[in-house]
Amino acid sequence: MITGLTLDYETADRITTLNLTDCRKTLREQLEKFNSGAYVHPDDVVYNTRLVLAMDVVLSYFGVTE
C-alpha cells in the first residue's frame, strides 16, 4: 500500500485532464454508436449527453479545448 504520495499541481492537473478527456471520448463514441442505430439505454443517452457537456465545462477550466 502506497501512502504519502505527493504530486505537484501541474502533474495532478495533467492526470485529471487526461482521465476526463479519455472518458469524454468514450462517452462520445457510445453516443455516436447510438446515433448510428446501436442500442443504448435511453436513460444512458440522456445522462451521457449531459455528462459530456459537463466535462466540456470542466476541461475548459483546465484550458483543454478539444
mmCIF file as gemmi writes it, N, C-alpha and C atoms, coordinates in Angstrom:
data_model
loop_
_atom_site.group_PDB
_atom_site.id
_atom_site.type_symbol
_atom_site.label_atom_id
_atom_site.label_alt_id
_atom_site.label_comp_id
_atom_site.label_asym_id
_atom_site.label_entity_id
_atom_site.label_seq_id
_atom_site.pdbx_PDB_ins_code
_atom_site.Cartn_x
_atom_site.Cartn_y
_atom_site.Cartn_z
_atom_site.occupancy
_atom_site.B_iso_or_equiv
_atom_site.pdbx_formal_charge
_atom_site.auth_seq_id
_atom_site.auth_asym_id
_atom_site.pdbx_PDB_model_num
ATOM 1 N N . MET Axp A 1 ? 0.837 -1.174 0 1 0 ? 1 A 1
ATOM 2 C CA . MET Axp A 1 ? 0 0 0 1 0 ? 1 A 1
ATOM 3 C C . MET Axp A 1 ? 0.886 1.242 0 1 0 ? 1 A 1
ATOM 4 N N . ILE Axp A 2 ? 0.629 2.118 -0.947 1 0 ? 2 A 1
ATOM 5 C CA . ILE Axp A 2 ? 1.396 3.353 -1.052 1 0 ? 2 A 1
ATOM 6 C C . ILE Axp A 2 ? 0.696 4.428 -0.233 1 0 ? 2 A 1
ATOM 7 N N . THR Axp A 3 ? 1.448 5.098 0.598 1 0 ? 3 A 1
ATOM 8 C CA . THR Axp A 3 ? 0.885 6.21 1.357 1 0 ? 3 A 1
ATOM 9 C C . THR Axp A 3 ? 1.805 7.409 1.218 1 0 ? 3 A 1
ATOM 10 N N . GLY Axp A 4 ? 1.228 8.579 1.36 1 0 ? 4 A 1
ATOM 11 C CA . GLY Axp A 4 ? 2.044 9.778 1.34 1 0 ? 4 A 1
ATOM 12 C C . GLY Axp A 4 ? 2.518 10.204 -0.032 1 0 ? 4 A 1
ATOM 13 N N . LEU Axp A 5 ? 1.829 9.79 -1.077 1 0 ? 5 A 1
ATOM 14 C CA . LEU Axp A 5 ? 2.202 10.185 -2.427 1 0 ? 5 A 1
ATOM 15 C C . LEU Axp A 5 ? 1.89 11.667 -2.607 1 0 ? 5 A 1
ATOM 16 N N . THR Axp A 6 ? 2.861 12.41 -3.079 1 0 ? 6 A 1
ATOM 17 C CA . THR Axp A 6 ? 2.677 13.839 -3.282 1 0 ? 6 A 1
ATOM 18 C C . THR Axp A 6 ? 2.965 14.179 -4.736 1 0 ? 6 A 1
ATOM 19 N N . LEU Axp A 7 ? 2.05 14.922 -5.341 1 0 ? 7 A 1
ATOM 20 C CA . LEU Axp A 7 ? 2.209 15.372 -6.715 1 0 ? 7 A 1
ATOM 21 C C . LEU Axp A 7 ? 2.139 16.887 -6.748 1 0 ? 7 A 1
ATOM 22 N N . ASP Axp A 8 ? 2.902 17.484 -7.646 1 0 ? 8 A 1
ATOM 23 C CA . ASP Axp A 8 ? 2.765 18.92 -7.818 1 0 ? 8 A 1
ATOM 24 C C . ASP Axp A 8 ? 1.456 19.191 -8.568 1 0 ? 8 A 1
ATOM 25 N N . TYR Axp A 9 ? 1.004 20.437 -8.514 1 0 ? 9 A 1
ATOM 26 C CA . TYR Axp A 9 ? -0.285 20.785 -9.115 1 0 ? 9 A 1
ATOM 27 C C . TYR Axp A 9 ? -0.325 20.553 -10.62 1 0 ? 9 A 1
ATOM 28 N N . GLU Axp A 10 ? 0.775 20.81 -11.301 1 0 ? 10 A 1
ATOM 29 C CA . GLU Axp A 10 ? 0.79 20.603 -12.752 1 0 ? 10 A 1
ATOM 30 C C . GLU Axp A 10 ? 0.576 19.143 -13.102 1 0 ? 10 A 1
ATOM 31 N N . THR Axp A 11 ? 1.222 18.255 -12.375 1 0 ? 11 A 1
ATOM 32 C CA . THR Axp A 11 ? 1.07 16.823 -12.628 1 0 ? 11 A 1
ATOM 33 C C . THR Axp A 11 ? -0.344 16.359 -12.304 1 0 ? 11 A 1
ATOM 34 N N . ALA Axp A 12 ? -0.865 16.805 -11.183 1 0 ? 12 A 1
ATOM 35 C CA . ALA Axp A 12 ? -2.23 16.436 -10.799 1 0 ? 12 A 1
ATOM 36 C C . ALA Axp A 12 ? -3.242 16.944 -11.83 1 0 ? 12 A 1
ATOM 37 N N . ASP Axp A 13 ? -3.066 18.175 -12.289 1 0 ? 13 A 1
ATOM 38 C CA . ASP Axp A 13 ? -3.96 18.722 -13.314 1 0 ? 13 A 1
ATOM 39 C C . ASP Axp A 13 ? -3.861 17.934 -14.605 1 0 ? 13 A 1
ATOM 40 N N . ARG Axp A 14 ? -2.66 17.545 -14.986 1 0 ? 14 A 1
ATOM 41 C CA . ARG Axp A 14 ? -2.468 16.779 -16.227 1 0 ? 14 A 1
ATOM 42 C C . ARG Axp A 14 ? -3.139 15.414 -16.132 1 0 ? 14 A 1
ATOM 43 N N . ILE Axp A 15 ? -2.996 14.749 -14.989 1 0 ? 15 A 1
ATOM 44 C CA . ILE Axp A 15 ? -3.655 13.452 -14.79 1 0 ? 15 A 1
ATOM 45 C C . ILE Axp A 15 ? -5.167 13.619 -14.882 1 0 ? 15 A 1
ATOM 46 N N . THR Axp A 16 ? -5.688 14.655 -14.24 1 0 ? 16 A 1
ATOM 47 C CA . THR Axp A 16 ? -7.123 14.925 -14.26 1 0 ? 16 A 1
ATOM 48 C C . THR Axp A 16 ? -7.622 15.146 -15.682 1 0 ? 16 A 1
ATOM 49 N N . THR Axp A 17 ? -6.925 15.99 -16.444 1 0 ? 17 A 1
ATOM 50 C CA . THR Axp A 17 ? -7.38 16.284 -17.807 1 0 ? 17 A 1
ATOM 51 C C . THR Axp A 17 ? -7.276 15.064 -18.708 1 0 ? 17 A 1
ATOM 52 N N . LEU Axp A 18 ? -6.238 14.26 -18.541 1 0 ? 18 A 1
ATOM 53 C CA . LEU Axp A 18 ? -6.113 13.047 -19.355 1 0 ? 18 A 1
ATOM 54 C C . LEU Axp A 18 ? -7.252 12.073 -19.065 1 0 ? 18 A 1
ATOM 55 N N . ASN Axp A 19 ? -7.578 11.885 -17.795 1 0 ? 19 A 1
ATOM 56 C CA . ASN Axp A 19 ? -8.683 10.983 -17.425 1 0 ? 19 A 1
ATOM 57 C C . ASN Axp A 19 ? -10.017 11.493 -17.955 1 0 ? 19 A 1
ATOM 58 N N . LEU Axp A 20 ? -10.283 12.786 -17.772 1 0 ? 20 A 1
ATOM 59 C CA . LEU Axp A 20 ? -11.549 13.345 -18.25 1 0 ? 20 A 1
ATOM 60 C C . LEU Axp A 20 ? -11.645 13.305 -19.774 1 0 ? 20 A 1
ATOM 61 N N . THR Axp A 21 ? -10.547 13.601 -20.456 1 0 ? 21 A 1
ATOM 62 C CA . THR Axp A 21 ? -10.54 13.578 -21.916 1 0 ? 21 A 1
ATOM 63 C C . THR Axp A 21 ? -10.807 12.168 -22.436 1 0 ? 21 A 1
ATOM 64 N N . ASP Axp A 22 ? -10.191 11.174 -21.802 1 0 ? 22 A 1
ATOM 65 C CA . ASP Axp A 22 ? -10.395 9.789 -22.221 1 0 ? 22 A 1
ATOM 66 C C . ASP Axp A 22 ? -11.837 9.348 -21.966 1 0 ? 22 A 1
ATOM 67 N N . CYS Axp A 23 ? -12.377 9.695 -20.82 1 0 ? 23 A 1
ATOM 68 C CA . CYS Axp A 23 ? -13.763 9.337 -20.501 1 0 ? 23 A 1
ATOM 69 C C . CYS Axp A 23 ? -14.731 10.02 -21.461 1 0 ? 23 A 1
ATOM 70 N N . ARG Axp A 24 ? -14.504 11.294 -21.744 1 0 ? 24 A 1
ATOM 71 C CA . ARG Axp A 24 ? -15.367 12.036 -22.669 1 0 ? 24 A 1
ATOM 72 C C . ARG Axp A 24 ? -15.328 11.405 -24.057 1 0 ? 24 A 1
ATOM 73 N N . LYS Axp A 25 ? -14.154 10.977 -24.492 1 0 ? 25 A 1
ATOM 74 C CA . LYS Axp A 25 ? -14.01 10.338 -25.796 1 0 ? 25 A 1
ATOM 75 C C . LYS Axp A 25 ? -14.843 9.051 -25.851 1 0 ? 25 A 1
ATOM 76 N N . THR Axp A 26 ? -14.764 8.252 -24.794 1 0 ? 26 A 1
ATOM 77 C CA . THR Axp A 26 ? -15.524 7.001 -24.736 1 0 ? 26 A 1
ATOM 78 C C . THR Axp A 26 ? -17.03 7.265 -24.771 1 0 ? 26 A 1
ATOM 79 N N . LEU Axp A 27 ? -17.48 8.264 -24.002 1 0 ? 27 A 1
ATOM 80 C CA . LEU Axp A 27 ? -18.901 8.593 -23.991 1 0 ? 27 A 1
ATOM 81 C C . LEU Axp A 27 ? -19.363 9.092 -25.357 1 0 ? 27 A 1
ATOM 82 N N . ARG Axp A 28 ? -18.556 9.904 -25.995 1 0 ? 28 A 1
ATOM 83 C CA . ARG Axp A 28 ? -18.911 10.394 -27.331 1 0 ? 28 A 1
ATOM 84 C C . ARG Axp A 28 ? -19.012 9.251 -28.33 1 0 ? 28 A 1
ATOM 85 N N . GLU Axp A 29 ? -18.095 8.286 -28.234 1 0 ? 29 A 1
ATOM 86 C CA . GLU Axp A 29 ? -18.141 7.127 -29.131 1 0 ? 29 A 1
ATOM 87 C C . GLU Axp A 29 ? -19.428 6.341 -28.916 1 0 ? 29 A 1
ATOM 88 N N . GLN Axp A 30 ? -19.836 6.169 -27.662 1 0 ? 30 A 1
ATOM 89 C CA . GLN Axp A 30 ? -21.085 5.458 -27.373 1 0 ? 30 A 1
ATOM 90 C C . GLN Axp A 30 ? -22.283 6.215 -27.937 1 0 ? 30 A 1
ATOM 91 N N . LEU Axp A 31 ? -22.268 7.533 -27.817 1 0 ? 31 A 1
ATOM 92 C CA . LEU Axp A 31 ? -23.373 8.334 -28.36 1 0 ? 31 A 1
ATOM 93 C C . LEU Axp A 31 ? -23.393 8.294 -29.887 1 0 ? 31 A 1
ATOM 94 N N . GLU Axp A 32 ? -22.219 8.253 -30.511 1 0 ? 32 A 1
ATOM 95 C CA . GLU Axp A 32 ? -22.158 8.126 -31.97 1 0 ? 32 A 1
ATOM 96 C C . GLU Axp A 32 ? -22.73 6.785 -32.415 1 0 ? 32 A 1
ATOM 97 N N . LYS Axp A 33 ? -22.425 5.715 -31.678 1 0 ? 33 A 1
ATOM 98 C CA . LYS Axp A 33 ? -22.983 4.396 -31.998 1 0 ? 33 A 1
ATOM 99 C C . LYS Axp A 33 ? -24.499 4.426 -31.873 1 0 ? 33 A 1
ATOM 100 N N . PHE Axp A 34 ? -24.989 5.092 -30.828 1 0 ? 34 A 1
ATOM 101 C CA . PHE Axp A 34 ? -26.44 5.227 -30.656 1 0 ? 34 A 1
ATOM 102 C C . PHE Axp A 34 ? -27.048 5.96 -31.846 1 0 ? 34 A 1
ATOM 103 N N . ASN Axp A 35 ? -26.404 7.042 -32.269 1 0 ? 35 A 1
ATOM 104 C CA . ASN Axp A 35 ? -26.904 7.813 -33.412 1 0 ? 35 A 1
ATOM 105 C C . ASN Axp A 35 ? -26.842 7.021 -34.71 1 0 ? 35 A 1
ATOM 106 N N . SER Axp A 36 ? -25.991 5.989 -34.735 1 0 ? 36 A 1
ATOM 107 C CA . SER Axp A 36 ? -25.882 5.132 -35.921 1 0 ? 36 A 1
ATOM 108 C C . SER Axp A 36 ? -26.825 3.933 -35.85 1 0 ? 36 A 1
ATOM 109 N N . GLY Axp A 37 ? -27.627 3.864 -34.804 1 0 ? 37 A 1
ATOM 110 C CA . GLY Axp A 37 ? -28.615 2.799 -34.72 1 0 ? 37 A 1
ATOM 111 C C . GLY Axp A 37 ? -28.357 1.742 -33.67 1 0 ? 37 A 1
ATOM 112 N N . ALA Axp A 38 ? -27.236 1.797 -32.973 1 0 ? 38 A 1
ATOM 113 C CA . ALA Axp A 38 ? -26.956 0.804 -31.937 1 0 ? 38 A 1
ATOM 114 C C . ALA Axp A 38 ? -27.829 1.066 -30.723 1 0 ? 38 A 1
ATOM 115 N N . TYR Axp A 39 ? -28.138 -0.004 -29.988 1 0 ? 39 A 1
ATOM 116 C CA . TYR Axp A 39 ? -28.977 0.162 -28.81 1 0 ? 39 A 1
ATOM 117 C C . TYR Axp A 39 ? -28.148 0.706 -27.651 1 0 ? 39 A 1
ATOM 118 N N . VAL Axp A 40 ? -28.64 1.742 -27.05 1 0 ? 40 A 1
ATOM 119 C CA . VAL Axp A 40 ? -28.122 2.28 -25.794 1 0 ? 40 A 1
ATOM 120 C C . VAL Axp A 40 ? -29.355 2.601 -24.959 1 0 ? 40 A 1
ATOM 121 N N . HIS Axp A 41 ? -29.318 2.253 -23.701 1 0 ? 41 A 1
ATOM 122 C CA . HIS Axp A 41 ? -30.475 2.508 -22.836 1 0 ? 41 A 1
ATOM 123 C C . HIS Axp A 41 ? -30.8 3.994 -22.87 1 0 ? 41 A 1
ATOM 124 N N . PRO Axp A 42 ? -32.076 4.33 -23.032 1 0 ? 42 A 1
ATOM 125 C CA . PRO Axp A 42 ? -32.472 5.741 -23.154 1 0 ? 42 A 1
ATOM 126 C C . PRO Axp A 42 ? -31.986 6.632 -22.005 1 0 ? 42 A 1
ATOM 127 N N . ASP Axp A 43 ? -31.995 6.099 -20.778 1 0 ? 43 A 1
ATOM 128 C CA . ASP Axp A 43 ? -31.5 6.89 -19.644 1 0 ? 43 A 1
ATOM 129 C C . ASP Axp A 43 ? -30.011 7.198 -19.801 1 0 ? 43 A 1
ATOM 130 N N . ASP Axp A 44 ? -29.259 6.24 -20.366 1 0 ? 44 A 1
ATOM 131 C CA . ASP Axp A 44 ? -27.826 6.443 -20.567 1 0 ? 44 A 1
ATOM 132 C C . ASP Axp A 44 ? -27.562 7.523 -21.615 1 0 ? 44 A 1
ATOM 133 N N . VAL Axp A 45 ? -28.409 7.574 -22.621 1 0 ? 45 A 1
ATOM 134 C CA . VAL Axp A 45 ? -28.237 8.596 -23.659 1 0 ? 45 A 1
ATOM 135 C C . VAL Axp A 45 ? -28.376 9.987 -23.042 1 0 ? 45 A 1
ATOM 136 N N . VAL Axp A 46 ? -29.413 10.182 -22.252 1 0 ? 46 A 1
ATOM 137 C CA . VAL Axp A 46 ? -29.639 11.484 -21.614 1 0 ? 46 A 1
ATOM 138 C C . VAL Axp A 46 ? -28.503 11.802 -20.652 1 0 ? 46 A 1
ATOM 139 N N . TYR Axp A 47 ? -28.18 10.859 -19.785 1 0 ? 47 A 1
ATOM 140 C CA . TYR Axp A 47 ? -27.138 11.083 -18.777 1 0 ? 47 A 1
ATOM 141 C C . TYR Axp A 47 ? -25.78 11.333 -19.43 1 0 ? 47 A 1
ATOM 142 N N . ASN Axp A 48 ? -25.419 10.511 -20.412 1 0 ? 48 A 1
ATOM 143 C CA . ASN Axp A 48 ? -24.112 10.656 -21.056 1 0 ? 48 A 1
ATOM 144 C C . ASN Axp A 48 ? -24.002 11.958 -21.829 1 0 ? 48 A 1
ATOM 145 N N . THR Axp A 49 ? -25.093 12.392 -22.435 1 0 ? 49 A 1
ATOM 146 C CA . THR Axp A 49 ? -25.085 13.675 -23.141 1 0 ? 49 A 1
ATOM 147 C C . THR Axp A 49 ? -24.816 14.809 -22.165 1 0 ? 49 A 1
ATOM 148 N N . ARG Axp A 50 ? -25.495 14.789 -21.028 1 0 ? 50 A 1
ATOM 149 C CA . ARG Axp A 50 ? -25.274 15.815 -20 1 0 ? 50 A 1
ATOM 150 C C . ARG Axp A 50 ? -23.859 15.724 -19.43 1 0 ? 50 A 1
ATOM 151 N N . LEU Axp A 51 ? -23.382 14.52 -19.248 1 0 ? 51 A 1
ATOM 152 C CA . LEU Axp A 51 ? -22.045 14.321 -18.69 1 0 ? 51 A 1
ATOM 153 C C . LEU Axp A 51 ? -20.972 14.859 -19.625 1 0 ? 51 A 1
ATOM 154 N N . VAL Axp A 52 ? -21.119 14.636 -20.915 1 0 ? 52 A 1
ATOM 155 C CA . VAL Axp A 52 ? -20.157 15.162 -21.887 1 0 ? 52 A 1
ATOM 156 C C . VAL Axp A 52 ? -20.141 16.688 -21.837 1 0 ? 52 A 1
ATOM 157 N N . LEU Axp A 53 ? -21.312 17.3 -21.766 1 0 ? 53 A 1
ATOM 158 C CA . LEU Axp A 53 ? -21.379 18.761 -21.683 1 0 ? 53 A 1
ATOM 159 C C . LEU Axp A 53 ? -20.708 19.271 -20.405 1 0 ? 53 A 1
ATOM 160 N N . ALA Axp A 54 ? -20.923 18.579 -19.296 1 0 ? 54 A 1
ATOM 161 C CA . ALA Axp A 54 ? -20.292 18.974 -18.037 1 0 ? 54 A 1
ATOM 162 C C . ALA Axp A 54 ? -18.773 18.813 -18.117 1 0 ? 54 A 1
ATOM 163 N N . MET Axp A 55 ? -18.321 17.731 -18.737 1 0 ? 55 A 1
ATOM 164 C CA . MET Axp A 55 ? -16.876 17.53 -18.896 1 0 ? 55 A 1
ATOM 165 C C . MET Axp A 55 ? -16.271 18.62 -19.766 1 0 ? 55 A 1
ATOM 166 N N . ASP Axp A 56 ? -17.009 19.056 -20.778 1 0 ? 56 A 1
ATOM 167 C CA . ASP Axp A 56 ? -16.531 20.162 -21.613 1 0 ? 56 A 1
ATOM 168 C C . ASP Axp A 56 ? -16.274 21.409 -20.771 1 0 ? 56 A 1
ATOM 169 N N . VAL Axp A 57 ? -17.184 21.687 -19.836 1 0 ? 57 A 1
ATOM 170 C CA . VAL Axp A 57 ? -17.044 22.859 -18.972 1 0 ? 57 A 1
ATOM 171 C C . VAL Axp A 57 ? -15.808 22.703 -18.07 1 0 ? 57 A 1
ATOM 172 N N . VAL Axp A 58 ? -15.679 21.549 -17.448 1 0 ? 58 A 1
ATOM 173 C CA . VAL Axp A 58 ? -14.55 21.326 -16.536 1 0 ? 58 A 1
ATOM 174 C C . VAL Axp A 58 ? -13.234 21.363 -17.311 1 0 ? 58 A 1
ATOM 175 N N . LEU Axp A 59 ? -13.199 20.711 -18.464 1 0 ? 59 A 1
ATOM 176 C CA . LEU Axp A 59 ? -11.965 20.701 -19.252 1 0 ? 59 A 1
ATOM 177 C C . LEU Axp A 59 ? -11.598 22.09 -19.743 1 0 ? 59 A 1
ATOM 178 N N . SER Axp A 60 ? -12.586 22.906 -20.059 1 0 ? 60 A 1
ATOM 179 C CA . SER Axp A 60 ? -12.277 24.276 -20.489 1 0 ? 60 A 1
ATOM 180 C C . SER Axp A 60 ? -11.657 25.074 -19.346 1 0 ? 60 A 1
ATOM 181 N N . TYR Axp A 61 ? -12.042 24.764 -18.111 1 0 ? 61 A 1
ATOM 182 C CA . TYR Axp A 61 ? -11.421 25.397 -16.945 1 0 ? 61 A 1
ATOM 183 C C . TYR Axp A 61 ? -9.918 25.106 -16.921 1 0 ? 61 A 1
ATOM 184 N N . PHE Axp A 62 ? -9.554 23.875 -17.293 1 0 ? 62 A 1
ATOM 185 C CA . PHE Axp A 62 ? -8.152 23.483 -17.305 1 0 ? 62 A 1
ATOM 186 C C . PHE Axp A 62 ? -7.443 23.894 -18.596 1 0 ? 62 A 1
ATOM 187 N N . GLY Axp A 63 ? -8.156 24.544 -19.502 1 0 ? 63 A 1
ATOM 188 C CA . GLY Axp A 63 ? -7.541 25.016 -20.74 1 0 ? 63 A 1
ATOM 189 C C . GLY Axp A 63 ? -7.564 24.021 -21.872 1 0 ? 63 A 1
ATOM 190 N N . VAL Axp A 64 ? -8.315 22.943 -21.736 1 0 ? 64 A 1
ATOM 191 C CA . VAL Axp A 64 ? -8.436 21.931 -22.795 1 0 ? 64 A 1
ATOM 192 C C . VAL Axp A 64 ? -9.635 22.318 -23.65 1 0 ? 64 A 1
ATOM 193 N N . THR Axp A 65 ? -9.383 22.592 -24.922 1 0 ? 65 A 1
ATOM 194 C CA . THR Axp A 65 ? -10.484 22.997 -25.798 1 0 ? 65 A 1
ATOM 195 C C . THR Axp A 65 ? -11.046 21.827 -26.584 1 0 ? 65 A 1
ATOM 196 N N . GLU Axp A 66 ? -10.254 20.858 -26.922 1 0 ? 66 A 1
ATOM 197 C CA . GLU Axp A 66 ? -10.745 19.691 -27.66 1 0 ? 66 A 1
ATOM 198 C C . GLU Axp A 66 ? -9.787 18.562 -27.586 1 0 ? 66 A 1
